């Protein structure tokens, strides 16, 4: 599976962005998908994940109520809708794929996209 993330940009605090992650391959629907982010000087951290069917999602506490992960298996795409953005959300955002349900650690994800920069100004 090859992943291509897009949709990042420079926004102001309180604005919204929607990230997309397009996947190649016919087996996309078999994978759980996750979003991670990495701020300068910090480790890559888990943000959200979604089950293969889209029926189950999980978020890190810092984005609950503001971010929504979704997927469209017909389009081989997973999304991250980010609302009420804060300066501390500034990071490079990565999408990733795994076969492990419940995965939140980077080593549990097999395939990674190249990352898209999100910058939130105050």
RODRENDREN-732359 format. One record per atom (N, C-alpha, C, O): residue number from 1; atom name; z, x, y; residue in one letter. Coordinates in nm, 2 decimals, padded with zeros to 4 digits. Each point is the difference from the previous one (the first is absolute). Layout:
# RODRENDREN-732359
{NUM CA {Z X Y} a};
...
***
This chain:
# RODRENDREN-732359
{1 N {00.00 00.09 -00.12} x};
{1 CA {00.00 -00.09 00.12} x};
{1 C {00.00 00.09 00.12} x};
{1 O {00.08 00.09 00.02} x};
{2 N {-00.17 -00.12 00.07} x};
{2 CA {00.00 00.07 00.13} x};
{2 C {00.04 -00.10 00.11} x};
{2 O {-00.05 -00.11 00.00} x};
{3 N {00.13 00.16 00.09} x};
{3 CA {00.06 -00.08 00.10} x};
{3 C {-00.04 00.05 00.14} x};
{3 O {00.00 00.12 00.03} x};
{4 N {-00.03 -00.22 00.06} x};
{4 CA {-00.04 00.04 00.14} x};
{4 C {00.08 -00.09 00.09} x};
{4 O {-00.03 -00.12 00.01} x};
{5 N {00.12 00.18 00.07} x};
{5 CA {00.08 -00.07 00.09} x};
{5 C {-00.06 00.00 00.14} x};
{5 O {-00.07 00.09 00.04} x};
{6 N {00.09 -00.20 00.03} x};
{6 CA {-00.06 -00.01 00.14} x};
{6 C {00.09 -00.10 00.08} x};
{6 O {00.08 -00.07 -00.06} x};
{7 N {-00.11 00.06 00.19} x};
{7 CA {00.06 -00.10 00.08} x};
{7 C {00.11 00.06 00.09} x};
{7 O {00.06 -00.08 00.09} x};
{8 N {-00.03 00.21 -00.10} x};
{8 CA {00.10 00.05 00.09} x};
{8 C {-00.04 00.01 00.14} x};
{8 O {-00.12 -00.02 00.03} x};
{9 N {00.21 00.06 00.06} x};
{9 CA {-00.04 00.01 00.14} x};
{9 C {00.13 00.02 00.09} x};
{9 O {00.11 00.02 -00.05} x};
{10 N {-00.14 -00.02 00.18} x};
{10 CA {00.11 00.02 00.10} x};
{10 C {00.03 -00.14 00.06} x};
{10 O {-00.09 -00.06 00.06} x};
{11 N {00.21 00.01 -00.07} x};
{11 CA {00.04 -00.12 00.05} x};
{11 C {00.13 00.01 00.08} x};
{11 O {00.07 00.10 -00.01} x};
{12 N {-00.03 -00.20 00.08} x};
{12 CA {00.13 -00.01 00.07} x};
{12 C {00.10 -00.07 -00.09} x};
{12 O {-00.03 -00.07 -00.09} x};
{13 N {00.16 00.10 00.12} x};
{13 CA {00.11 -00.06 -00.07} x};
{13 C {-00.02 -00.15 00.01} x};
{13 O {-00.02 -00.06 00.11} x};
{14 N {00.04 -00.01 -00.22} x};
{14 CA {-00.01 -00.15 00.00} x};
{14 C {-00.14 -00.05 -00.04} x};
{14 O {-00.02 -00.11 -00.04} x};
{15 N {-00.08 00.20 00.03} x};
{15 CA {-00.13 -00.04 -00.04} x};
{15 C {-00.01 00.00 -00.15} x};
{15 O {00.09 00.02 -00.07} x};
{16 N {-00.21 -00.06 00.02} x};
{16 CA {-00.03 -00.02 -00.14} x};
{16 C {-00.12 00.09 -00.04} x};
{16 O {-00.08 00.02 00.08} x};
{17 N {00.08 00.01 -00.20} x};
{17 CA {-00.11 00.07 -00.06} x};
{17 C {-00.02 -00.05 -00.15} x};
{17 O {00.10 -00.03 -00.06} x};
{18 N {-00.22 00.03 00.01} x};
{18 CA {-00.02 -00.02 -00.14} x};
{18 C {-00.07 00.11 -00.06} x};
{18 O {-00.11 00.04 00.03} x};
{19 N {00.17 00.02 -00.13} x};
{19 CA {-00.05 00.11 -00.07} x};
{19 C {-00.08 -00.05 -00.13} x};
{19 O {00.05 -00.10 -00.06} x};
{20 N {-00.15 00.16 00.03} x};
{20 CA {-00.08 -00.04 -00.12} x};
{20 C {-00.01 00.12 -00.09} x};
{20 O {00.00 00.12 00.04} x};
{21 N {-00.01 -00.14 -00.17} x};
{21 CA {-00.02 00.10 -00.10} x};
{21 C {-00.10 -00.05 -00.10} x};
{21 O {00.03 -00.08 -00.08} x};
{22 N {-00.15 00.14 00.09} x};
{22 CA {-00.11 -00.04 -00.09} x};
{22 C {00.00 00.09 -00.12} x};
{22 O {00.01 00.12 00.01} x};
{23 N {-00.02 -00.18 -00.13} x};
{23 CA {00.00 00.07 -00.12} x};
{23 C {-00.13 -00.01 -00.07} x};
{23 O {-00.07 -00.10 00.00} x};
{24 N {00.03 00.21 -00.07} x};
{24 CA {-00.12 00.00 -00.08} x};
{24 C {00.04 -00.02 -00.14} x};
{24 O {00.12 00.02 -00.04} x};
{25 N {-00.21 -00.06 -00.05} x};
{25 CA {00.03 -00.02 -00.14} x};
{25 C {00.02 -00.14 -00.03} x};
{25 O {00.05 -00.08 00.08} x};
{26 N {-00.07 00.04 -00.21} x};
{26 CA {00.01 -00.13 -00.04} x};
{26 C {00.14 -00.04 -00.05} x};
{26 O {00.02 -00.11 -00.04} x};
{27 N {00.07 00.21 00.04} x};
{27 CA {00.13 -00.03 -00.06} x};
{27 C {00.11 -00.01 00.11} x};
{27 O {00.12 00.00 -00.03} x};
{28 N {-00.17 -00.03 00.15} x};
{28 CA {00.10 -00.01 00.11} x};
{28 C {00.11 -00.10 -00.03} x};
{28 O {00.11 00.02 00.03} x};
{29 N {-00.15 -00.13 -00.08} x};
{29 CA {00.09 -00.11 -00.02} x};
{29 C {00.11 00.03 -00.10} x};
{29 O {00.10 -00.07 -00.02} x};
{30 N {-00.11 00.18 -00.06} x};
{30 CA {00.10 00.04 -00.09} x};
{30 C {00.11 00.08 00.05} x};
{30 O {00.10 00.02 -00.06} x};
{31 N {-00.12 00.02 00.19} x};
{31 CA {00.10 00.09 00.06} x};
{31 C {00.09 -00.07 00.10} x};
{31 O {-00.04 -00.09 00.07} x};
{32 N {00.17 00.14 -00.08} x};
{32 CA {00.09 -00.03 00.11} x};
{32 C {-00.04 00.09 00.12} x};
{32 O {-00.03 00.11 -00.02} x};
{33 N {00.04 -00.17 00.14} x};
{33 CA {-00.04 00.08 00.11} x};
{33 C {00.12 00.02 00.10} x};
{33 O {00.08 -00.09 00.01} x};
{34 N {-00.08 00.20 00.05} x};
{34 CA {00.11 00.03 00.09} x};
{34 C {-00.05 00.06 00.13} x};
{34 O {-00.11 00.06 00.01} x};
{35 N {00.19 -00.07 00.10} x};
{35 CA {-00.02 00.06 00.12} x};
{35 C {00.12 00.10 00.03} x};
{35 O {00.11 -00.04 -00.02} x};
{36 N {-00.14 00.16 00.06} x};
{36 CA {00.10 00.10 00.04} x};
{36 C {-00.03 00.04 00.14} x};
{36 O {-00.11 -00.02 00.05} x};
{37 N {00.20 00.09 00.01} x};
{37 CA {-00.03 00.06 00.13} x};
{37 C {00.08 00.14 00.01} x};
{37 O {00.10 00.02 -00.06} x};
{38 N {-00.16 00.06 00.15} x};
{38 CA {00.06 00.13 00.02} x};
{38 C {-00.01 00.04 00.14} x};
{38 O {-00.10 00.01 00.06} x};
{39 N {00.22 00.00 00.00} x};
{39 CA {00.01 00.04 00.14} x};
{39 C {00.01 00.15 00.01} x};
{39 O {00.03 00.06 -00.10} x};
{40 N {-00.07 00.00 00.22} x};
{40 CA {00.01 00.14 00.01} x};
{40 C {00.13 00.06 -00.03} x};
{40 O {00.11 -00.05 00.05} x};
{41 N {-00.11 00.15 -00.14} x};
{41 CA {00.13 00.07 -00.03} x};
{41 C {00.09 -00.08 -00.10} x};
{41 O {00.11 00.04 -00.03} x};
{42 N {-00.16 -00.15 -00.02} x};
{42 CA {00.07 -00.08 -00.10} x};
{42 C {-00.07 -00.01 -00.13} x};
{42 O {-00.12 00.02 -00.01} x};
{43 N {00.20 -00.06 -00.09} x};
{43 CA {-00.06 -00.03 -00.13} x};
{43 C {-00.08 -00.13 00.00} x};
{43 O {00.03 -00.09 00.08} x};
{44 N {-00.12 00.08 -00.17} x};
{44 CA {-00.07 -00.12 -00.02} x};
{44 C {00.09 -00.11 -00.06} x};
{44 O {00.07 00.03 -00.09} x};
{45 N {-00.07 -00.14 00.15} x};
{45 CA {00.09 -00.11 -00.04} x};
{45 C {-00.07 -00.13 -00.04} x};
{45 O {-00.11 -00.03 00.06} x};
{46 N {00.17 -00.04 -00.15} x};
{46 CA {-00.05 -00.12 -00.05} x};
{46 C {00.01 -00.11 00.11} x};
{46 O {00.10 00.00 00.07} x};
{47 N {-00.20 -00.08 -00.06} x};
{47 CA {00.00 -00.11 00.10} x};
{47 C {00.00 -00.14 -00.07} x};
{47 O {00.08 -00.09 00.03} x};
{48 N {-00.18 00.07 -00.12} x};
{48 CA {-00.02 -00.13 -00.06} x};
{48 C {-00.08 00.02 -00.13} x};
{48 O {-00.08 00.09 -00.01} x};
{49 N {00.10 -00.19 -00.08} x};
{49 CA {-00.09 00.00 -00.12} x};
{49 C {-00.03 -00.15 -00.03} x};
{49 O {00.07 -00.09 00.04} x};
{50 N {-00.18 00.08 -00.12} x};
{50 CA {-00.04 -00.14 -00.04} x};
{50 C {-00.04 00.01 -00.15} x};
{50 O {-00.06 00.10 -00.04} x};
{51 N {00.09 -00.20 -00.03} x};
{51 CA {-00.04 -00.01 -00.14} x};
{51 C {-00.15 -00.01 -00.02} x};
{51 O {-00.07 -00.03 00.10} x};
{52 N {00.02 00.04 -00.22} x};
{52 CA {-00.14 -00.01 -00.02} x};
{52 C {-00.06 -00.14 00.03} x};
{52 O {-00.11 -00.01 00.05} x};
{53 N {00.20 -00.09 -00.06} x};
{53 CA {-00.05 -00.13 00.03} x};
{53 C {00.02 -00.04 00.14} x};
{53 O {-00.05 -00.10 00.05} x};
{54 N {00.14 00.17 00.02} x};
{54 CA {00.03 -00.03 00.14} x};
{54 C {00.12 -00.09 00.00} x};
{54 O {00.05 -00.04 00.11} x};
{55 N {00.01 00.00 -00.22} x};
{55 CA {00.10 -00.10 00.00} x};
{55 C {00.14 00.06 00.02} x};
{55 O {00.10 -00.07 00.03} x};
{56 N {-00.09 00.20 -00.03} x};
{56 CA {00.13 00.07 00.02} x};
{56 C {-00.02 00.11 00.10} x};
{56 O {-00.09 00.08 -00.01} x};
{57 N {00.18 -00.08 00.11} x};
{57 CA {00.00 00.11 00.10} x};
{57 C {00.14 00.05 00.03} x};
{57 O {00.10 -00.06 -00.04} x};
{58 N {-00.10 00.18 00.09} x};
{58 CA {00.13 00.06 00.03} x};
{58 C {-00.02 00.10 00.12} x};
{58 O {-00.10 00.06 00.01} x};
{59 N {00.21 -00.06 00.07} x};
{59 CA {-00.01 00.07 00.13} x};
{59 C {00.12 00.09 00.02} x};
{59 O {00.11 -00.03 -00.05} x};
{60 N {-00.13 00.14 00.12} x};
{60 CA {00.12 00.08 00.04} x};
{60 C {00.07 -00.09 00.11} x};
{60 O {-00.07 -00.07 00.08} x};
{61 N {00.20 00.09 -00.07} x};
{61 CA {00.08 -00.09 00.09} x};
{61 C {-00.05 00.01 00.15} x};
{61 O {00.00 -00.10 00.07} x};
{62 N {-00.05 00.22 -00.03} x};
{62 CA {-00.03 00.02 00.14} x};
{62 C {-00.13 -00.08 00.04} x};
{62 O {-00.02 -00.01 00.12} x};
{63 N {-00.05 -00.04 -00.21} x};
{63 CA {-00.12 -00.08 00.04} x};
{63 C {00.00 -00.14 -00.05} x};
{63 O {-00.09 -00.08 00.03} x};
{64 N {00.20 00.04 -00.09} x};
{64 CA {00.01 -00.14 -00.05} x};
{64 C {-00.01 -00.10 00.12} x};
{64 O {00.07 00.03 00.10} x};
{65 N {-00.15 -00.13 -00.12} x};
{65 CA {-00.01 -00.10 00.11} x};
{65 C {-00.11 00.04 00.10} x};
{65 O {-00.03 -00.08 00.09} x};
{66 N {-00.01 00.20 -00.09} x};
{66 CA {-00.10 00.05 00.10} x};
{66 C {-00.14 00.03 -00.07} x};
{66 O {-00.10 -00.03 00.06} x};
{67 N {00.11 00.09 -00.18} x};
{67 CA {-00.12 00.04 -00.07} x};
{67 C {-00.03 -00.10 -00.12} x};
{67 O {00.10 -00.05 -00.06} x};
{68 N {-00.22 00.03 00.03} x};
{68 CA {-00.04 -00.08 -00.11} x};
{68 C {-00.11 00.07 -00.08} x};
{68 O {-00.11 00.04 00.06} x};
{69 N {00.13 -00.02 -00.19} x};
{69 CA {-00.10 00.06 -00.08} x};
{69 C {-00.07 -00.11 -00.08} x};
{69 O {00.06 -00.09 -00.04} x};
{70 N {-00.19 00.10 00.03} x};
{70 CA {-00.08 -00.10 -00.08} x};
{70 C {-00.12 00.07 -00.06} x};
{70 O {-00.03 00.12 00.03} x};
{71 N {-00.04 -00.19 -00.12} x};
{71 CA {-00.11 00.06 -00.06} x};
{71 C {-00.11 -00.11 -00.03} x};
{71 O {00.03 -00.11 -00.02} x};
{72 N {-00.15 00.16 00.01} x};
{72 CA {-00.11 -00.09 -00.03} x};
{72 C {-00.08 00.07 -00.12} x};
{72 O {-00.07 00.09 00.03} x};
{73 N {00.10 -00.13 -00.15} x};
{73 CA {-00.06 00.07 -00.11} x};
{73 C {-00.15 -00.01 -00.01} x};
{73 O {-00.07 00.08 -00.05} x};
{74 N {00.02 -00.19 00.11} x};
{74 CA {-00.14 -00.02 00.00} x};
{74 C {-00.07 00.10 00.09} x};
{74 O {-00.12 00.03 -00.02} x};
{75 N {00.19 00.02 00.12} x};
{75 CA {-00.05 00.10 00.09} x};
{75 C {00.05 00.14 -00.02} x};
{75 O {-00.03 00.09 00.07} x};
{76 N {00.11 -00.08 -00.18} x};
{76 CA {00.06 00.13 -00.03} x};
{76 C {00.07 00.06 00.12} x};
{76 O {-00.02 00.12 00.03} x};
{77 N {00.10 -00.20 00.04} x};
{77 CA {00.06 00.05 00.12} x};
{77 C {00.14 -00.05 00.01} x};
{77 O {00.04 -00.11 -00.04} x};
{78 N {00.05 00.20 00.09} x};
{78 CA {00.14 -00.03 00.03} x};
{78 C {00.02 00.01 00.15} x};
{78 O {-00.06 00.09 00.06} x};
{79 N {00.15 -00.17 -00.01} x};
{79 CA {00.02 00.00 00.14} x};
{79 C {00.15 00.02 00.04} x};
{79 O {00.08 -00.03 -00.09} x};
{80 N {-00.06 00.08 00.21} x};
{80 CA {00.14 00.00 00.05} x};
{80 C {-00.01 -00.05 00.14} x};
{80 O {-00.05 00.07 00.09} x};
{81 N {00.10 -00.19 -00.07} x};
{81 CA {00.01 -00.06 00.13} x};
{81 C {00.13 00.05 00.06} x};
{81 O {00.11 -00.03 -00.05} x};
{82 N {-00.12 00.09 00.17} x};
{82 CA {00.12 00.05 00.06} x};
{82 C {00.01 -00.06 00.14} x};
{82 O {-00.08 00.01 00.09} x};
{83 N {00.19 -00.09 -00.08} x};
{83 CA {00.03 -00.07 00.13} x};
{83 C {00.13 00.06 00.06} x};
{83 O {00.07 00.07 -00.06} x};
{84 N {-00.06 -00.10 00.19} x};
{84 CA {00.12 00.05 00.07} x};
{84 C {00.02 00.15 -00.02} x};
{84 O {00.11 00.04 -00.03} x};
{85 N {-00.21 00.03 00.05} x};
{85 CA {00.01 00.15 -00.03} x};
{85 C {00.09 00.07 00.10} x};
{85 O {00.02 -00.04 00.11} x};
{86 N {00.05 00.14 -00.16} x};
{86 CA {00.09 00.08 00.07} x};
{86 C {-00.04 00.14 00.00} x};
{86 O {-00.08 00.05 -00.08} x};
{87 N {00.13 00.03 00.18} x};
{87 CA {-00.04 00.14 00.00} x};
{87 C {00.04 00.08 -00.13} x};
{87 O {-00.07 00.09 -00.03} x};
{88 N {00.17 -00.14 -00.03} x};
{88 CA {00.04 00.07 -00.12} x};
{88 C {-00.09 -00.03 -00.12} x};
{88 O {00.02 00.06 -00.11} x};
{89 N {-00.11 -00.15 00.13} x};
{89 CA {-00.11 -00.03 -00.11} x};
{89 C {-00.11 00.10 00.01} x};
{89 O {-00.09 00.00 -00.08} x};
{90 N {00.09 00.09 00.18} x};
{90 CA {-00.10 00.10 00.02} x};
{90 C {-00.01 00.09 -00.12} x};
{90 O {00.11 00.06 -00.03} x};
{91 N {-00.22 -00.05 -00.03} x};
{91 CA {-00.01 00.08 -00.12} x};
{91 C {-00.15 00.00 -00.05} x};
{91 O {-00.08 -00.08 00.05} x};
{92 N {00.05 00.16 -00.15} x};
{92 CA {-00.12 -00.01 -00.07} x};
{92 C {00.03 -00.09 -00.12} x};
{92 O {00.09 00.02 -00.08} x};
{93 N {-00.17 -00.13 00.06} x};
{93 CA {00.02 -00.10 -00.10} x};
{93 C {-00.10 00.03 -00.11} x};
{93 O {-00.12 00.02 00.02} x};
{94 N {00.18 -00.02 -00.15} x};
{94 CA {-00.08 00.02 -00.12} x};
{94 C {00.01 -00.12 -00.09} x};
{94 O {00.10 -00.06 -00.02} x};
{95 N {-00.21 00.03 -00.04} x};
{95 CA {00.00 -00.10 -00.11} x};
{95 C {-00.01 00.08 -00.13} x};
{95 O {-00.05 00.11 -00.01} x};
{96 N {00.11 -00.17 -00.10} x};
{96 CA {00.01 00.06 -00.13} x};
{96 C {00.00 -00.10 -00.11} x};
{96 O {00.03 -00.12 00.02} x};
{97 N {-00.07 00.17 -00.14} x};
{97 CA {-00.01 -00.09 -00.11} x};
{97 C {00.08 00.05 -00.12} x};
{97 O {00.01 00.12 -00.02} x};
{98 N {00.05 -00.21 -00.05} x};
{98 CA {00.08 00.03 -00.11} x};
{98 C {-00.01 -00.10 -00.11} x};
{98 O {-00.04 -00.12 00.02} x};
{99 N {00.08 00.16 -00.14} x};
{99 CA {00.00 -00.10 -00.11} x};
{99 C {00.15 -00.04 -00.03} x};
{99 O {00.03 -00.08 -00.09} x};
{100 N {00.06 00.14 00.16} x};
{100 CA {00.15 -00.02 -00.02} x};
{100 C {00.05 -00.12 00.09} x};
{100 O {00.00 00.02 00.12} x};
{101 N {00.04 -00.13 -00.18} x};
{101 CA {00.06 -00.10 00.08} x};
{101 C {00.13 00.05 00.06} x};
{101 O {00.08 00.07 -00.06} x};
{102 N {-00.05 -00.11 00.19} x};
{102 CA {00.12 00.04 00.06} x};
{102 C {00.00 00.14 00.05} x};
{102 O {00.11 00.05 00.04} x};
{103 N {-00.22 00.02 -00.03} x};
{103 CA {-00.01 00.14 00.05} x};
{103 C {00.02 00.00 00.15} x};
{103 O {-00.06 -00.07 00.08} x};
{104 N {00.15 00.17 -00.04} x};
{104 CA {00.02 00.02 00.14} x};
{104 C {00.00 00.15 00.03} x};
{104 O {00.01 00.04 00.12} x};
{105 N {-00.02 00.05 -00.22} x};
{105 CA {00.00 00.14 00.02} x};
{105 C {-00.14 00.05 00.00} x};
{105 O {-00.09 -00.05 -00.07} x};
{106 N {00.06 00.16 00.15} x};
{106 CA {-00.13 00.05 00.01} x};
{106 C {-00.05 00.05 -00.13} x};
{106 O {-00.12 -00.02 -00.03} x};
{107 N {00.20 00.08 -00.05} x};
{107 CA {-00.04 00.05 -00.13} x};
{107 C {-00.04 -00.10 -00.10} x};
{107 O {-00.06 00.02 -00.10} x};
{108 N {00.09 -00.15 00.13} x};
{108 CA {-00.03 -00.11 -00.09} x};
{108 C {-00.14 -00.05 00.03} x};
{108 O {-00.06 -00.08 -00.08} x};
{109 N {00.00 00.12 00.18} x};
{109 CA {-00.14 -00.05 00.04} x};
{109 C {-00.10 00.11 -00.03} x};
{109 O {00.02 00.12 00.02} x};
{110 N {-00.13 -00.16 -00.09} x};
{110 CA {-00.10 00.09 -00.05} x};
{110 C {-00.11 00.02 00.10} x};
{110 O {-00.05 00.12 00.01} x};
{111 N {00.00 -00.22 00.05} x};
{111 CA {-00.11 00.01 00.09} x};
{111 C {00.04 -00.02 00.15} x};
{111 O {00.09 -00.08 00.03} x};
{112 N {-00.14 00.16 00.06} x};
{112 CA {00.03 00.00 00.14} x};
{112 C {-00.12 00.00 00.09} x};
{112 O {-00.10 00.06 -00.03} x};
{113 N {00.11 -00.14 00.14} x};
{113 CA {-00.10 00.00 00.10} x};
{113 C {00.03 00.12 00.09} x};
{113 O {00.10 00.07 -00.01} x};
{114 N {-00.19 -00.05 00.11} x};
{114 CA {00.00 00.11 00.09} x};
{114 C {00.10 -00.01 00.12} x};
{114 O {00.03 00.09 00.06} x};
{115 N {00.02 -00.22 -00.04} x};
{115 CA {00.09 -00.02 00.11} x};
{115 C {-00.07 -00.04 00.13} x};
{115 O {-00.11 00.04 00.03} x};
{116 N {00.18 -00.12 00.05} x};
{116 CA {-00.05 -00.05 00.13} x};
{116 C {00.12 00.01 00.09} x};
{116 O {00.11 -00.04 -00.03} x};
{117 N {-00.14 00.09 00.15} x};
{117 CA {00.10 00.03 00.10} x};
{117 C {00.04 -00.13 00.08} x};
{117 O {-00.09 -00.07 00.05} x};
{118 N {00.22 00.04 -00.04} x};
{118 CA {00.05 -00.11 00.08} x};
{118 C {00.09 00.06 00.10} x};
{118 O {00.10 00.07 -00.03} x};
{119 N {-00.13 -00.09 00.16} x};
{119 CA {00.09 00.05 00.11} x};
{119 C {00.04 -00.12 00.08} x};
{119 O {-00.08 -00.07 00.05} x};
{120 N {00.21 00.06 -00.03} x};
{120 CA {00.06 -00.11 00.08} x};
{120 C {00.07 00.06 00.12} x};
{120 O {00.09 00.08 -00.02} x};
{121 N {-00.14 -00.11 00.14} x};
{121 CA {00.06 00.05 00.12} x};
{121 C {00.10 -00.10 00.05} x};
{121 O {-00.01 -00.12 -00.02} x};
{122 N {00.11 00.18 00.09} x};
{122 CA {00.11 -00.09 00.05} x};
{122 C {-00.03 -00.05 00.14} x};
{122 O {00.08 -00.07 00.06} x};
***
